[in-house]
């Protein structure tokens, strides 16, 4: 049983200019009191071939958390286009919203993001260098990929049964690929 259930994630300001901040309204419920913080992260996948181009856009701590329902707006700066290969700026990529408790990731929400020019002429005849101020991003908000990982929400109690043994695979809703248990597991584009 998970102590925290994400009940809704709404992508705000979508579609938007590439250089606009990302905004997500996150709703969740806490079923057991947690004495430590939840860590929310937003990661932009800069290249499908090389994870060194991934950018951590924001990381926030929320907590400690009592039993109840919660909602907040998570805002993050856009990725730095100078840290993305030019050939990977236009096209489809992935945005990962994760939540962890005490260093244990227990949910990952992945979204495909389509980046393209805001003008048909530029789409048909792209300039030799990307005109970043003309790029628009569109998060495919209606098709998130949710992967849940079993964790122990009370690691201080040795006899806790919150999490199954480490060999149990994570559960996944609408998986793109077979889920992986490593924190670096990503959705491939």
TASULQUI-V162216 format. One record per residue. N is the residue number from 1. RES is the residue in three letters. D_LAST is the distance of its C-alpha to the last C-alpha in Angstrom with 2 decimals. Layout:
BEGIN
[[N | RES | D_LAST] [N | RES | D_LAST]]
END
This chain:
BEGIN
[[1 | UNK | 30.95] [2 | UNK | 28.84] [3 | UNK | 30.95] [4 | UNK | 28.39] [5 | UNK | 26.63] [6 | UNK | 24.23] [7 | UNK | 25.76] [8 | UNK | 23.80] [9 | UNK | 21.28] [10 | UNK | 21.82] [11 | UNK | 19.78] [12 | UNK | 22.57] [13 | UNK | 22.86] [14 | UNK | 19.99] [15 | UNK | 19.28] [16 | UNK | 20.60] [17 | UNK | 21.02] [18 | UNK | 18.41] [19 | UNK | 21.26] [20 | UNK | 22.35] [21 | UNK | 22.10] [22 | UNK | 19.76] [23 | UNK | 21.91] [24 | UNK | 21.50] [25 | UNK | 24.50] [26 | UNK | 24.26] [27 | UNK | 26.84] [28 | UNK | 27.61] [29 | UNK | 30.62] [30 | UNK | 32.23] [31 | UNK | 34.30] [32 | UNK | 35.93] [33 | UNK | 37.12] [34 | UNK | 34.99] [35 | UNK | 36.82] [36 | UNK | 33.89] [37 | UNK | 31.20] [38 | UNK | 27.73] [39 | UNK | 25.16] [40 | UNK | 22.40] [41 | UNK | 19.58] [42 | UNK | 16.93] [43 | UNK | 14.20] [44 | UNK | 12.10] [45 | UNK | 9.18] [46 | UNK | 10.62] [47 | UNK | 8.75] [48 | UNK | 5.84] [49 | UNK | 9.05] [50 | UNK | 11.54] [51 | UNK | 11.92] [52 | UNK | 15.26] [53 | UNK | 13.84] [54 | UNK | 12.97] [55 | UNK | 15.75] [56 | UNK | 17.76] [57 | UNK | 18.88] [58 | UNK | 21.50] [59 | UNK | 23.12] [60 | UNK | 26.05] [61 | UNK | 28.54] [62 | UNK | 30.11] [63 | UNK | 33.16] [64 | UNK | 35.24] [65 | UNK | 34.70] [66 | UNK | 37.34] [67 | UNK | 37.04] [68 | UNK | 36.01] [69 | UNK | 33.45] [70 | UNK | 31.69] [71 | UNK | 29.73] [72 | UNK | 28.66] [73 | UNK | 26.59] [74 | UNK | 24.05] [75 | UNK | 23.68] [76 | UNK | 21.74] [77 | UNK | 21.92] [78 | UNK | 19.11] [79 | UNK | 17.27] [80 | UNK | 19.45] [81 | UNK | 18.29] [82 | UNK | 20.42] [83 | UNK | 18.21] [84 | UNK | 15.05] [85 | UNK | 15.17] [86 | UNK | 16.50] [87 | UNK | 14.14] [88 | UNK | 11.11] [89 | UNK | 13.11] [90 | UNK | 13.02] [91 | UNK | 10.00] [92 | UNK | 6.97] [93 | UNK | 5.90] [94 | UNK | 6.72] [95 | UNK | 10.41] [96 | UNK | 12.10] [97 | UNK | 15.72] [98 | UNK | 17.63] [99 | UNK | 21.31] [100 | UNK | 23.50] [101 | UNK | 27.18] [102 | UNK | 29.20] [103 | UNK | 26.21] [104 | UNK | 24.70] [105 | UNK | 21.36] [106 | UNK | 21.96] [107 | UNK | 19.26] [108 | UNK | 15.66] [109 | UNK | 14.42] [110 | UNK | 10.75] [111 | UNK | 10.21] [112 | UNK | 7.82] [113 | UNK | 9.68] [114 | UNK | 10.76] [115 | UNK | 12.98] [116 | UNK | 15.68] [117 | UNK | 19.38] [118 | UNK | 21.88] [119 | UNK | 24.14] [120 | UNK | 23.99] [121 | UNK | 25.93] [122 | UNK | 23.44] [123 | UNK | 20.52] [124 | UNK | 22.64] [125 | UNK | 23.96] [126 | UNK | 21.72] [127 | UNK | 23.93] [128 | UNK | 23.74] [129 | UNK | 22.81] [130 | UNK | 20.47] [131 | UNK | 22.75] [132 | UNK | 21.04] [133 | UNK | 23.73] [134 | UNK | 22.82] [135 | UNK | 19.09] [136 | UNK | 18.35] [137 | UNK | 15.48] [138 | UNK | 14.95] [139 | UNK | 13.53] [140 | UNK | 13.03] [141 | UNK | 15.66] [142 | UNK | 16.90] [143 | UNK | 13.92] [144 | UNK | 13.33] [145 | UNK | 12.22] [146 | UNK | 15.25] [147 | UNK | 15.97] [148 | UNK | 19.58] [149 | UNK | 21.16] [150 | UNK | 24.92] [151 | UNK | 26.87] [152 | UNK | 30.54] [153 | UNK | 31.45] [154 | UNK | 34.94] [155 | UNK | 34.73] [156 | UNK | 38.29] [157 | UNK | 39.76] [158 | UNK | 39.83] [159 | UNK | 40.37] [160 | UNK | 37.52] [161 | UNK | 35.63] [162 | UNK | 32.80] [163 | UNK | 30.16] [164 | UNK | 30.17] [165 | UNK | 30.42] [166 | UNK | 27.45] [167 | UNK | 26.84] [168 | UNK | 25.82] [169 | UNK | 22.15] [170 | UNK | 20.48] [171 | UNK | 20.49] [172 | UNK | 17.46] [173 | UNK | 17.37] [174 | UNK | 14.77] [175 | UNK | 12.60] [176 | UNK | 9.22] [177 | UNK | 10.48] [178 | UNK | 13.86] [179 | UNK | 14.44] [180 | UNK | 15.54] [181 | UNK | 18.53] [182 | UNK | 18.02] [183 | UNK | 17.61] [184 | UNK | 14.91] [185 | UNK | 12.67] [186 | UNK | 9.20] [187 | UNK | 6.48] [188 | UNK | 3.79] [189 | UNK | 0.00]]
END
